[in-house]
């Protein structure tokens, strides 16, 4: 699991970028419906929830984020959008996408493995990609009637 301060750091950085790119209007929209829902430091994936009407505003600000800064340390990064949720955008939809995306990445890694041990480890990781841990959240998300939309980001 991820340190909660990383969520705040990521959200703060995104808020600053939106403010720089879109001024007071962007800041106001950010305050009413944007939050970091998931962050994985190992894979570099961030899931951002925003209102459907405003996802392009968030998306356009991503190019202004070039580093993450915490306690005086700057880490260079590049954010790109991997997925934008559909009509009934939910966290579950994005989690399903992430499972599929992670499987694809693991298959690519399999080609680069040099030893049988590495190949076996990647194969185990591929088999462990599932939504079994996500299914409990499905009921919570399906009951939600907000107009949220998610963007899955990948800092490189």
Secondary structure, DSSP 4 states (H G I P E B T S, - for coil): ---HHHHHHHHHHHHHHHHHHHHHHHHHHHHHH-EEEEEETTTTEEEEEEEGGGHHHHHHHGGG--EEEETTEEEE--EEEEEE--TT--HHHHHHHHHHHHHHHHHHHHHH--SHHHHHHHHHHHHH--STTTHHHHHHHHT--S-EEEEEEEE-
